């Protein structure tokens, strides 16, 4: 079955979640295809996806990589894969249900109504985060405040990883020049889209922390984001956005 929409789900050791998230996406009233980019999960995540391919022929795709190469490189790999095919709407989504698959439809609707990049935002209407310790809520919220201060972009949830891109955005951004791989990747993509003049819209969502599997968050990822924001801003002074 053909679809104009592809949901890219990067995975590393997500055997507890991957089948459930795939089945949930395929239960939606709109048809989305799924591309899993798996970084050599030793827990058998890729095998679960391959087994489901028999049930959902032509709707699930998997790209297997060797080793943990980073979230940003997984998405860049997925973007390039999607651009080689006829997908008009390209989504980023986590495997662990922290992003509610029901909101895929709301993100796509925002793009159908004029957005070039729709962001599932935790902070556009207060703070909508469930099951996070207060320390992490505050760290995430003030990280976005810091990013706005440095970059001067008017995005409330600058590190959000639940997004829908129109194809033209990914065709325009020079993907090989995106340098960061963690949270800074999410910031860099939003910043670059805005610098190219695309219409970026935030759609309020409720973010629920994972209940199964292990978080991939680390102090290294946060450190990259903290320092990377400054580098992103400095680099922008030497780039042309046409």
Secondary structure, 3 states (H helix, E strand, C coil): CCCCEEEEEEECCCCCCHHHHHHHHHCCCCCCEEEEEECCCCCCHHHHHHHHHHHCCCCEEEEECCCCCCHHHHHHHHHHHHHCCCCCEEEECCCCCCCCCCHHHHHHHHHHCCCCEEEEECCCCCCCEECCCHHHHHHHHHHHHHHHHHHCCCCCCCCCCCEEEEHHHHHHCCHHHCCCCCHHHHHHHHHHHHHCCCCEEEEECCEECCCCCCCCCCHHHHHHHHHHHHHHHHHHCCCCCC
